[in-house]
Amino acid sequence: MPSLSASFPRAFIATPAHHKLFITLSALLTLNLIDAFATLFWVNAGMATEANPLMNQFLLINSTMFLIGKGILAVGGCLLLWNFKYHPLTQKGSALATAIYTLVCFYHLSAFLIFQV
């Protein structure tokens, strides 16, 4: 009987489409993390406010709650998308979300360059 570690990756990422989705969701989580820390920087510097009302409530508690809440929601969303990996819209929806977060991260980067922080 083969070991679980030898068969897990093949079962987890069964097709090229699953591999693409896995990469897309990994990028989405990475971009979400960048956005979280950049948002904390701008809010703590007094140069921005959190636009998302739910995330703003976490931020009003403290930075740690904000990071935990944002992380839980991001991972939960990615797990939900992964759970529906066979649905035709999942690939497109995750690509759209990744594109939006990419733009948000470029926005943060441009602000860092403009304000030279």
C-alpha positions, 0 to 999 in steps of 0.5 A: 500500500502506498504511503499517504505522503506519496499519493496526497499531492496527486489526489489533491491536485488531480488535473492541470485545471486544479493546479492552475486554481491552486496557484491562483488561490495561493497568489490570492492569499499572498496578495491578501496578506500584502494588502493587510499589512499595507492597510495597517501601515496606512491606517496607523500612519493616519493616511487612510481608513479601512473601507470595508465595514467588517474589517474596520470593526476588527481594526477598531478592536486592534491590529491583531484582530484585523489580521486574524479576521482578514486571514480567516475570511481569506482562507475561508473564501479560498477553501470555499472556492477550492471546494467548488473547483469543479464548478465552471465559474470557480476558475473565473471567479478566483482569477477575477478576485486575484486580478482585483487584489493585484490592482489593490497591491499596485495601488499600495505600491504606488502610494509607497512610491509617491509618499516615499515611505 
